[in-house]
Amino acid sequence: MTKFCWGRRRHGLSWLCLFGFTALLLACGSSPGDNPAQAGPDWLARIGNQTVDVQEFQAYLEQQSRRNPRLQITPAMKRELLEKYLEKKLLLAEASRQRLSDQPEIIKELEEMKEQVLIKHLFSLKEKELAGQIKIDEDDIRNYYRDMGQMLQFRYVSADDPDQAKVVEDHWVQKVSASEAVDSGEVCLAALNESWKKQILTLPLKKPQVVKIDSHWFVLEVVDKREEAVLPLEKVRDQIVRELTDRKEKERLQNWVNSLKGQNRLEINPAHIWR
């Protein structure tokens, strides 16, 4: 069988909207008991005291188009988005009426969400900065293609230090159960980063050994190796370039994160119990 392998690639939040409820309100307008919103001449739609004006809705449409470039803004879609937007305003008004934003657990959750958004945009800015710096040469492509046909399976156990790793290695057959070891399943060599690849290529088959990969210790055993046919290079060249570009981007992002730490090493207070 001919096949090739790729690394896994890297979302979105969807609204659960009450379309029938809002459509009814839009069709019928405000009930006699409602307090109608004081709308200016540019108002587009309103429900009770909630109003959407033309400029506000246009900004919302532009935001949705940026988030989803494939979105087709047809008249029907505009109506649907208008309903969603009014639902959002109604729900936020109700949340405000119930003073949900004053509840400690919600304040904490909002802070956590804010942190995630800030980090997301920080990474996005850095990715744009790095985009023009990543180059893939012919050697990179050919080396990746060569490794695509090398299939292997390995398992490993992580350790805190070389002494602990040695103990694990000495008792590998007797005491290391399947649940303790992480099994890679069958993967191609090309899917592994350079640090793992370098170590795995030096290991004999079915002989667990202590290895240090980056700054971490492992006991690593190669369970199986075999070669497999792959598609011709020219048929997979574009995919290889995309995969290598993505990998180099991730590596540079991680190097940048590491640079933020500077020369400082992680310190853990021994007075606290971590296990």
N, C-alpha and C positions, 0 to 999 in steps of 0.2 A: 504493500500500500504506500502511495506517495503522499506525504503531508509535510507541513512545516509548522513551526511554532512561533508564537509571539508572546511578549510579556503582556500582562493585563493592564489595561488602560484605566485611566481614571474615569444636574442633580437638582434637584429643583423642588420647590414646595408647590403644591397644588391646592387651590381653594375648593372647599366643599360648600357649595352655595345653594341656597333655597330658591331655585329659579321660579318655581310656581308661585311662591309667596310674593316675591318681588314683582314678577310679571303682573300679578293681580293688582298690586298696589299702583304700579305704573299705569295700568289700564284704567283703573277706577279713580285715581287721584286721591286727595286727602278726604278723610271722612269728616262729617260736620263737627265732630268733637276735637279734631286735630287743631293745633296752633300752626297755621301755615308759615313757611319761612318767608322772611322779607327778602325777595329776590330782586336783583337789578335787571336792567334790560337785556343783559347777556346770559340770563339763566337758560340752561338747557333742559334740565329735568329736576324734579323735586318730589320728595315724599315727606309729608308732615313738615317738620322744621329742618329737614336735610335737603340742601340744594346743591346742584352741580352746575357750574357755569361753563361757558364754551371754552375759555382758556384753560381752566382746570382740567377739563376732560381731554382736551387736545394734548396737554402735557402727559396725562395718564396713557393715552394712546401711543405717544412717542416712547414712553418708558417701556411699554409692553413690546413694542417693535424692536427696541434695543435688546431686550431680554430674549426674544424669539424672532430672529431675522426672517424666518420662514412664515411668520404669521401673515395671513391674507386679510387686510382690513376691508372687508366687504360691508355693505350696509347691515346685513344680518349680524356680522361679527361686531360691528360698532354697537348695535343694540344689546348684544350679549355682554359686551364689556361694560357698557353703561349700567346694566343691571348689576353686574358684579361690583362695580365701583360704588353704586348706591348701597348695596348690601354691606359692603365694607364700612361705609360711613355710618350706617344704622347700627352695626355691631359695635363699632368703636364708641359711638354715643352711648349705647347701653352699658358697655364696659366702664365708661366714665361715670355714668349715673350710679353704678354699683361701687364706684371708687376702688376698682380692682388694682389700679396702679399704686395704691397705697399699701397693699398687702406685702409683707416682707418677703414671702417666698416668690412672689411675682417680680418684685424689684430685683431679687437675686438672679432669677431666670433671665430677665431683660439685660442685666449686666453681662451674664455669660454669653448671650446672643450678640451683644455689642462687641465683646472681645473676639468672637468667632468672625464677625463681619470685618473687623479691623485687620485681623490676621489674613483673611481671605484676600482683601484688597492690597495688603502689603505684598503678598506673594504674587498677585497679579501684576503689580507695578514692576517687581523684580523680574518676572518672566518676560515682560516686554523689553526690559533693559538687556536681558541676556539673549533675546531672540536673534539679533543680528550678529552675535559673537560666536555662535555654534556652527562649526564647519564639519562636514562629513567627507572624508577623502576615500579614494578607491581602495586603499588597504583596509580601512574600517569595514567597508562593504564586503570585501572578499573574506576577511576573517570571520565576520558574522555569518556569512553564507556557509563557510566551511564548518562552523560549529553547529549549524542547524541540523546536520545529519548525525550528530553525536548524541545519542539518547542515553540517559542514565537515570538511576534511582539511588538515593542515599538517605540515610537517617542520622540524626544527631541529638545529643543532649548538651545543653548549655551548662556552664560551670562558672562559679564566682572567681576562681583563680586556678593556676596550673596544678596546685596540690589537690584540690577537689576534683579537677578533671582527671588526674592520674588515678585517683581512687575509683572513679566511675569506669575508667578504661580497664582497670584490673578486675573489676567485677562485671564487665559488660555482658558476658554470656549468661552468668548465673543470675544476676540481679536486675539487669535493665530490661524491663518489660516493654511490650509494644505501646502501652499507654504512656510510658515515661519518655520515649524517644519520639522526636518529630520526624515523620516520614514525608519525603518530598513528593512521593509518587513519581511516575516517569516524566521527566522533563528533558528538554534539549539543552545542550551546553550553552547555546547562544542566549538562552533566557536568563542565565546567571550573570551577576555582576562580576567584575574582574577579580575582586578579592576572593570570592567563593570559587570561581573558576580556577584560579591559580593554585589553591590548596587541593581541590578535588582532582586535578590532573596529576598530582604527585602521589596520590594514594593508591595502594594496591587494592584489589577486589576483596571484600569481606574480611578486612583486617582493620578494626577500629583503632584510631590514633588520636592523640591529643593535638589540637591545632589552635592557633591564634588567628582569628580573622578580624581585621581592623583592630579594635581594642578589646575584643571579647574572646573568651575561651570556650572551646567545644571539644567533645569527643565525637568524631565523625567517622562514619563507616559507609563506604560505597558498596551498595548491595548488588547492582547490576549495571552493565555497560553493553551497548550494541550500536551498530550503525544502521542508518535508514536512508533510503533514497529521498531526494527532495526535488522540487520543481527546478527547471533551468533558471540560472541567475537572472536573466533579463525579464523573466516573468514575475520575479519577486523583488526586483531591485527597488522599486518605489516604496514597497512596504518596509524593506530593510532600512532605507533612509529615514522613513518616519519613525521607526522603532528606535534607531540609534539617536536621532535628534531628541526624541522624548527622553531617552535614558540620559543623554548628556545634560539635558536641561535639568533633570532631577538631581543629577550629581552636582551640578554647579549650584543649584539652590541649597542642597545640603551643605556644601562647602561654605556657602555664604552664611547659613545658620550657624555652622561651627565657628566661623570667624567672629560672630557676635559674642561668643563665649570668651574669645581672646585666649590668653594663656592660662586662664583660671581652670582649675580642676574641680570636679564635683566633690563636695564634702558632705558627708552624712554624719549626723550626731550619733555617736555610738551609745549614748544614753537611752536612745529610743529603740524599741524592738521592731524589727522589720519583717521578721519571719514568724 
